Amino acid sequence: MTIEKKSRRKFLKDGLWGTCLTCLAVVAGAFAFKKRDDEKVWQLDPNKCVACGNCATYCVLEESAVKCVHAYAMCGYCDLCTGFFEPEPRELDTGAENQLCPTGAIKRSFIEDPYYEYTIDEPLCIGCGKCVEGCVAFGNGSLFLQVRHDRCLNCNECSIAAACPSQAFKRVSADEPYLIKKAGHT
Amino acid sequence: MLRFGHISICIFISIVLCGVVFGAERFPPPDFDESGHELPSTDYITNITPRHTIYNYLDVAVLVAALSLSSWFVLKKRSRRSVFILMVFSLVYFGFWRKGCICPIGAIQNFSLSIFDHNYALSVTAILFLILPLIFTLFFGRTFCAGVCPLGAIQDLVVLRPIKVPSWLESSLRLFAYIYLAAAILFAATGSAFIICRYDLFISFFRLSGHLNMLILGCCFLVIGMFVARPYCRFICPYGVILRQLSRLSKWKVTITPDDCIKCKLCEDSCPFGAITKPTVEWPQIGYTKSRKLLALLILLLPVLIFLGGFGGSSLNRSWSRMHATVRLAERIYLENQGLLSETTDASSAFRATGEPIEDLYDQASVIRKQFKFGGWLLGSFIGLVAGLKLIIPSIRRQRTDFQADSASCLACGRCFKYCPKEQVRLKSLSEKQEIADDDKI
């Protein structure tokens, strides 16, 4: 009696074991063949970005993986750059009290009258988006934020994405990991 | 005059807005005829590439190697020291080096999202990270927990003076892990949030930065973990509950003794996780009818619990659906439009700036809420089922004659091995053989 009982239990157990293994194999196989996809990475859509400043504070890294990029082809090279200067600057010079950037990461250099070029000193940029906000509001919107993939840890759930008010963060293919602003598009 | 001022402001604003909408550049880029200045390129950024895919496959290879080694150390070599070294390696590699991402626990969510969201396809690495430990568990038991999981490893290091948790308390607390698993699947499937990642207790240690609240909670768990060994693994880990059930079926199991159990009771208190089961005593004849009645009652209670759980889960859909950004936004916009809230948030003003119709947003939100209503039924009834089974299972008695490692709860850490006198004999005979071999060499 006991032997029979034991063997029945063993039979059921083995059956269940086989079923589980087959299920796992089928799931793995189905995914490997049908829904195979590239690795995904996080990126923010600059056209949806509202420059709220969450990128600087919500990233799990102490210094955010998001930094500013300048699309020079879109830039108006203004003397009064609203991405560089405080709303009402006392003077149009590189004095710290006139600058919008809290870390002074934007370099202003004279090109020709009346044009100035603005370049970003990336190690200083913290991704706060203050310059982006100014540039989008009153300028051409040539300054925008992007996730730097040498810094990004590619968390399973991006902390900035969870905090992004305009749902600008999305998973993009690792083969094309940047969403660069181009002239002629907003 | 005032009216003219208003009109001119309106015209100015509409010009600016048109500029924004049609993407016209307010200040046309100069062509620099005079100085011949060349525009710097923005393409440099595209050369900053993400981690190459090949490294993700390297992670998978390390996972397979670690799982194999862990299984070998526990089942064949029976060496706690080797498991410990492997565990520290895994903590360093998967924890501190890979910063805790990707991990099989979190991969549950990627899997559920990819089933329900057609736009999201799972990467090969994620599916392998999810499946491989499950397959290993089907063969060798929870060797993943023993030597591979970085979350387990960090807790295992702080086990100082473990106290015994009564089995009823252990079983009840474990219900939380089932709730966590169900909630994680629900939130991931609806695309709301990855709560396992968001509320990961130990990832702030791995990254050496993180939210203060999670850091404090993680510290609390490590302090608790000195006395209640591996609290996250036992009571919270959602992947652990899957591994539990699979390891019941595993082909090869961890045995305390390498030989026959001599019931010396030496191993009885050696397990910090309370996973060693004692031999059963004789069936109590007194109260037999009473316990049969109780069992019948509990079995009848099971459908009631399932229904109540489902009903409760579903009726909470409003609060649960707030985990989804769209629902939150829709509720906010609704309240603002009703005049109940005067201030706008970043999210609501960003939505208004897009100019999308509010009705669409409301529709999306109500669809998501319906998903939560249905998902709430499933989640609640699952929890009801688990709770009901937890009530029933103590009534089922099984005959055991030996001291055994309970295959579901055993984390395969190998602490109990050295307590077994038979194991000491085995080690001695091994070393004697070694000595003989050494003598032969000489």
Chai-1 contact restraints between the chains, C-beta under 6 A:
chainA,res_idxA,chainB,res_idxB,connection_type,confidence,min_distance_angstrom,max_distance_angstrom,comment,restraint_id
A,L16,B,L249,contact,1.0,0.0,6.0,A-B,restraint_1
A,W17,B,L249,contact,1.0,0.0,6.0,A-B,restraint_2
A,C20,B,L138,contact,1.0,0.0,6.0,A-B,restraint_3
A,L21,B,L138,contact,1.0,0.0,6.0,A-B,restraint_4
A,L24,B,I131,contact,1.0,0.0,6.0,A-B,restraint_5
A,L24,B,L134,contact,1.0,0.0,6.0,A-B,restraint_6
A,L24,B,I135,contact,1.0,0.0,6.0,A-B,restraint_7
A,A28,B,I131,contact,1.0,0.0,6.0,A-B,restraint_8
A,F31,B,L122,contact,1.0,0.0,6.0,A-B,restraint_9
A,F31,B,I127,contact,1.0,0.0,6.0,A-B,restraint_10
A,K35,B,A121,contact,1.0,0.0,6.0,A-B,restraint_11
A,K35,B,L122,contact,1.0,0.0,6.0,A-B,restraint_12
A,D37,B,A121,contact,1.0,0.0,6.0,A-B,restraint_13
A,D37,B,S123,contact,1.0,0.0,6.0,A-B,restraint_14
A,E39,B,T53,contact,1.0,0.0,6.0,A-B,restraint_15
A,E39,B,S123,contact,1.0,0.0,6.0,A-B,restraint_16
A,V41,B,P50,contact,1.0,0.0,6.0,A-B,restraint_17
A,V50,B,A350,contact,1.0,0.0,6.0,A-B,restraint_18
A,C52,B,D346,contact,1.0,0.0,6.0,A-B,restraint_19
A,V60,B,R207,contact,1.0,0.0,6.0,A-B,restraint_20
A,V60,B,G210,contact,1.0,0.0,6.0,A-B,restraint_21
A,E62,B,S209,contact,1.0,0.0,6.0,A-B,restraint_22
A,V69,B,I45,contact,1.0,0.0,6.0,A-B,restraint_23
A,A71,B,T42,contact,1.0,0.0,6.0,A-B,restraint_24
A,Y72,B,L39,contact,1.0,0.0,6.0,A-B,restraint_25
A,Y72,B,P40,contact,1.0,0.0,6.0,A-B,restraint_26
A,A73,B,L39,contact,1.0,0.0,6.0,A-B,restraint_27
A,G76,B,F27,contact,1.0,0.0,6.0,A-B,restraint_28
A,G76,B,P29,contact,1.0,0.0,6.0,A-B,restraint_29
A,Y77,B,P30,contact,1.0,0.0,6.0,A-B,restraint_30
A,C78,B,F27,contact,1.0,0.0,6.0,A-B,restraint_31
A,I111,B,S35,contact,1.0,0.0,6.0,A-B,restraint_32
A,I111,B,H37,contact,1.0,0.0,6.0,A-B,restraint_33
A,E112,B,E34,contact,1.0,0.0,6.0,A-B,restraint_34
A,E112,B,S35,contact,1.0,0.0,6.0,A-B,restraint_35
A,Y115,B,P30,contact,1.0,0.0,6.0,A-B,restraint_36
A,N140,B,E25,contact,1.0,0.0,6.0,A-B,restraint_37
A,N140,B,R26,contact,1.0,0.0,6.0,A-B,restraint_38
A,N140,B,F27,contact,1.0,0.0,6.0,A-B,restraint_39
A,R148,B,I48,contact,1.0,0.0,6.0,A-B,restraint_40
A,H149,B,I48,contact,1.0,0.0,6.0,A-B,restraint_41
A,H149,B,P50,contact,1.0,0.0,6.0,A-B,restraint_42
A,D150,B,I48,contact,1.0,0.0,6.0,A-B,restraint_43
A,L153,B,K99,contact,1.0,0.0,6.0,A-B,restraint_44
A,C155,B,C101,contact,1.0,0.0,6.0,A-B,restraint_45
A,N156,B,C101,contact,1.0,0.0,6.0,A-B,restraint_46
A,N156,B,G106,contact,1.0,0.0,6.0,A-B,restraint_47
A,N156,B,F194,contact,1.0,0.0,6.0,A-B,restraint_48
A,N156,B,C197,contact,1.0,0.0,6.0,A-B,restraint_49
A,E157,B,F194,contact,1.0,0.0,6.0,A-B,restraint_50
A,E157,B,C197,contact,1.0,0.0,6.0,A-B,restraint_51
A,E157,B,R198,contact,1.0,0.0,6.0,A-B,restraint_52
A,P165,B,D346,contact,1.0,0.0,6.0,A-B,restraint_53
A,P165,B,A347,contact,1.0,0.0,6.0,A-B,restraint_54
A,P165,B,A350,contact,1.0,0.0,6.0,A-B,restraint_55
A,S166,B,A350,contact,1.0,0.0,6.0,A-B,restraint_56
A,Q167,B,A325,contact,1.0,0.0,6.0,A-B,restraint_57
A,A174,B,P50,contact,1.0,0.0,6.0,A-B,restraint_58
A,P177,B,P50,contact,1.0,0.0,6.0,A-B,restraint_59
A,Y178,B,I45,contact,1.0,0.0,6.0,A-B,restraint_60
A,Y178,B,T46,contact,1.0,0.0,6.0,A-B,restraint_61
A,H185,B,G23,contact,1.0,0.0,6.0,A-B,restraint_62
A,T186,B,G23,contact,1.0,0.0,6.0,A-B,restraint_63
